[in-house]
Every structure is written in C-alpha cells, then in structure tokens.
Amino acid sequence: MKSCSYMIAAEQKARVTYDNLLRLIDDRDVCEPLHFLRQRELVHYQRFGDALRIAQDNMDAQNFYGWNPAFDRKMESRK
C-alpha cells in the first residue's frame, strides 16, 4: 500500500514541475510536449488512486493476493 501512495505523490510532484515549467516557457514547440506529459501525469495519478482504492476495498477479501482457502483445503485432504 505504501508504494502506491509513494507513486501517487510522485505523480503529483511531476505534475507540479510541469506546471511550473509551463509558467516559465513561452516556446510553443517546448510547451506542447510539456502539456502532453502533464496530462499523462494526471492520468497516472488517477489510475494509481483507483488501484489504491481497489486494494484497500479488498484487503479483507478471502482471495486477496491469490490466497484461496478452498485450494488449501484440497491440498490438506490429499495428505
């Protein structure tokens, strides 16, 4: 969970960096790629936020991280 939070913070920091650069630069040939990169950071931020929310919602699910109690019972019955 912590790594996802760090990823979200990194995306926010990158977005702020692009915002600051866009304030300083007037050259259209430089600004266009910066706008694209800034938009990409926004999408990444949203996707990491979605992933974190899904992971938090499923923390108590029985099959979270591939743990399946039914599979473990089958293995025990074979012994």
C-alpha positions as CSV (number, residue, x, y, z in Angstrom):
1,M,0.0,0.0,0.0
2,K,2.8,2.4,0.9
3,S,4.4,2.0,-2.6
4,C,1.1,3.0,-4.3
5,S,0.9,6.1,-2.0
6,Y,4.5,7.0,-3.0
7,M,3.6,6.6,-6.7
8,I,0.7,8.9,-6.3
9,A,2.9,11.5,-4.6
10,A,5.5,11.2,-7.3
11,E,2.9,11.8,-10.0
12,Q,1.7,14.9,-8.2
13,K,5.2,16.2,-7.8
14,A,5.8,15.7,-11.5
15,R,2.6,17.5,-12.4
16,V,3.6,20.5,-10.3
17,T,7.0,20.5,-12.0
18,Y,5.3,20.6,-15.5
19,D,3.0,23.4,-14.3
20,N,6.0,25.4,-13.1
21,L,7.8,24.9,-16.4
22,L,4.8,25.8,-18.4
23,R,4.6,29.1,-16.5
24,L,8.2,30.0,-17.4
25,I,8.3,28.8,-21.0
26,D,6.7,30.6,-24.0
27,D,8.1,28.5,-26.8
28,R,5.2,26.5,-28.3
29,D,7.4,23.7,-29.5
30,V,8.5,23.1,-25.9
31,C,5.1,23.7,-24.3
32,E,3.2,21.1,-26.4
33,P,5.2,18.1,-25.2
34,L,5.1,19.5,-21.6
35,H,1.2,19.7,-21.9
36,F,1.2,16.1,-23.0
37,L,3.5,15.0,-20.2
38,R,1.4,16.9,-17.7
39,Q,-1.8,15.3,-18.9
40,R,-0.1,11.9,-18.7
41,E,0.8,12.5,-15.1
42,L,-2.8,13.3,-14.3
43,V,-4.0,10.0,-15.8
44,H,-1.3,8.1,-13.9
45,Y,-2.4,9.9,-10.7
46,Q,-6.0,8.8,-11.3
47,R,-5.0,5.2,-12.1
48,F,-2.8,4.8,-9.1
49,G,-5.6,6.3,-7.0
50,D,-8.0,3.8,-8.4
51,A,-5.6,0.9,-7.8
52,L,-5.1,2.0,-4.2
53,R,-8.8,2.3,-3.6
54,I,-9.4,-1.2,-5.1
55,A,-6.6,-2.7,-2.9
56,Q,-8.0,-1.1,0.2
57,D,-11.5,-2.2,-0.5
58,N,-10.3,-5.8,-1.0
59,M,-7.9,-6.0,1.9
60,D,-10.4,-8.2,3.8
61,A,-11.4,-10.4,0.8
62,Q,-10.6,-14.0,1.1
63,N,-8.8,-14.2,-2.2
64,F,-6.7,-11.1,-1.9
65,Y,-3.2,-11.6,-3.2
66,G,-4.2,-15.0,-4.6
67,W,-4.9,-16.6,-1.2
68,N,-7.7,-19.1,-1.7
69,P,-8.8,-21.1,1.4
70,A,-10.6,-23.7,-0.8
71,F,-7.3,-24.5,-2.6
72,D,-5.6,-25.0,0.8
73,R,-8.4,-27.4,2.0
74,K,-8.0,-29.5,-1.2
75,M,-4.2,-29.8,-0.6
76,E,-4.8,-30.9,3.1
77,S,-7.4,-33.5,2.1
78,R,-4.9,-35.2,-0.2
79,K,-2.4,-35.8,2.6
